Amino acid sequence: TAAGTVGSITGKINNGVYPDSDTAGIVCGTGSTLQLTSSGTYSCWLYFPTMPTTHGSSWDYVLMGNADYNNPTNGCILWYKTEGGVNNMLFGFYAASTHISYSLTTANQLSATTWYHIVVTWSGGLINSYLNGSLISGYPRTIPVTATTANNNFVIGGNPSPYSGSFGLYGYIDEVG
């Protein structure tokens, strides 16, 4: 279900979406197949027409996830951060009030007007991220057990449940998996 205005664009593979405001995104629901488990994969094609800019000291642009960034609960989230002129892709787990995040790309590794294939996998104590098929980071970490008990909406391009939308994606996203 679209929340806010979500436009359709020509994507990397077929059609993609463009959540065009801080209140836009696609709410996929809370089904069991959308919930975090002890292993899994997030993947998508990502394109920025222009690079996101900082609103204040920093700004986070959510690509997908089921952890509410404004009110941390159990779950996980993949997001893009701009802070102090530095851009970076991050992945994080929330377990109640505990937040563990991992930097997936090096500073300013992504640029405008290029499609990027982003993949994050986790299994047991290992988190790997891939950019266009190449491993870019690996972390030997234990996923908090309580992070796997989320029952939040899985959202693409916006802040997950409860949908507050204050961290919408300003870019195109395609082939989410």
Helices and strands as residue ranges (DSSP letters): E 2-3, E 6-10, E 15-19, E 25-29, G 32-34, E 39-47, E 58-65, E 75-83, E 86-95, E 98-103, E 116-123, E 126-131, E 134-140, G 145-149, E 154-156, E 172-174
